[in-house]
Amino acid sequence: MHTNLIDIIPDFKNRNILLVEDDMFSNLYMQQLLRETGAIPLVAFSGSEALEIFSKNNIHLAFLDMRLPDMDGFALARKMRALGFKHLIVSISGNNNIPEEEYQRSDFDYHFEKPLRMEALFSFLQEVRTV
């Protein structure tokens, strides 16, 4: 049985989602997927850009790359929490060598490994859309 793609796209209409990814291809890919949900991707290519966007917008969810030019994702998540961010923070990483225990001790709520599959992202968003 095939699932119609339209049936699995979660509704994130008009929700601001912070996307912090310095790789242009990955950034564009994630933006497209988030737009499919109706979300408004607020895009940063570094941790400092992300903190500036965070300070000026009401963010509903954040996706942070683990390797950024000016800080790692752990440091950025820690800074966002210290500034009062209460919503979900999701790490996205191409580095599969980070131990699971490190994520469990961090300020991240979820973790995805690259390449991120559309179905996995939509399934995740479907589960957390009311959080």
C-alpha positions in Angstrom: 0.0 0.0 0.0 1.4 3.4 -1.0 0.9 6.5 1.1 0.0 9.6 -0.7 2.7 12.2 0.0 0.1 14.8 0.8 -1.2 12.6 3.6 2.1 12.7 5.5 2.9 16.5 5.2 2.4 18.0 8.6 0.7 21.4 9.0 3.2 23.9 10.3 1.5 26.9 8.6 3.0 30.2 9.6 5.3 28.7 12.3 8.8 30.1 12.4 11.4 27.4 12.3 15.0 28.3 12.8 17.3 26.5 10.4 21.0 26.8 11.1 23.0 25.0 8.4 26.2 26.3 6.8 26.2 23.9 3.9 24.3 25.6 1.1 22.9 22.4 -0.5 21.6 21.0 2.9 20.2 24.4 3.8 18.3 24.8 0.5 17.0 21.2 0.8 15.8 21.7 4.4 14.2 25.1 3.5 12.2 23.4 0.7 11.0 20.6 3.0 10.0 23.1 5.7 8.1 25.2 3.2 6.2 22.1 2.1 4.7 22.1 5.7 3.7 25.8 5.5 6.4 26.7 7.9 8.5 29.9 7.6 12.2 28.9 7.6 14.3 31.5 9.3 17.8 30.7 7.9 21.2 31.2 9.5 24.6 30.0 8.3 26.4 30.4 11.6 25.8 30.4 15.3 26.1 34.2 15.6 23.5 34.7 12.8 21.2 32.2 14.5 21.4 34.1 17.8 20.6 37.3 16.1 17.5 35.8 14.3 16.5 34.2 17.6 16.6 37.5 19.4 14.3 39.2 16.9 11.7 36.5 16.2 9.3 34.1 17.9 10.8 30.7 17.1 8.6 27.6 17.4 11.3 24.9 16.6 15.0 25.0 15.8 17.2 22.7 13.6 20.9 23.2 14.3 23.8 21.8 12.3 26.5 20.4 14.6 29.4 21.9 12.7 29.1 25.7 12.2 31.9 28.1 11.2 31.9 29.9 14.6 30.6 27.4 17.2 29.3 23.9 17.4 25.7 23.0 17.7 26.1 22.0 21.4 27.3 25.5 22.2 24.5 27.2 20.2 21.8 25.0 21.8 23.3 25.8 25.3 23.2 29.6 24.5 19.6 29.4 23.2 18.5 27.6 26.4 20.3 30.2 28.5 18.4 32.9 26.7 15.1 31.3 27.5 14.3 29.1 24.5 11.7 26.5 25.7 10.7 24.9 22.4 12.3 21.8 20.8 15.9 22.0 19.5 16.9 19.3 17.0 20.5 18.6 15.9 21.3 17.6 12.4 24.7 16.1 11.8 26.8 14.3 9.2 29.2 13.3 12.0 28.1 9.9 13.1 31.0 9.6 15.6 29.3 11.7 18.3 28.4 9.4 21.2 24.7 9.1 22.0 25.5 10.0 25.6 26.8 13.4 24.6 23.4 14.1 23.0 21.6 12.9 26.1 23.6 15.3 28.3 23.0 18.2 25.9 20.3 20.8 25.3 19.0 18.9 22.3 15.6 17.2 22.3 16.1 15.2 19.2 18.9 14.2 16.8 18.9 13.5 13.0 21.8 12.2 11.0 22.5 13.4 7.5 21.4 12.9 4.9 18.0 13.7 6.3 15.1 11.8 4.6 11.9 13.7 3.8 9.8 10.9 5.2 11.7 11.0 8.5 11.4 14.7 8.8 7.7 14.8 8.0 7.0 11.9 10.4 8.9 13.8 13.2 7.1 17.0 12.5 3.8 15.2 12.5 4.6 13.8 16.0 5.7 17.1 17.5 3.4 19.6 15.8 1.3 20.0 19.0 4.2 20.3 21.3 
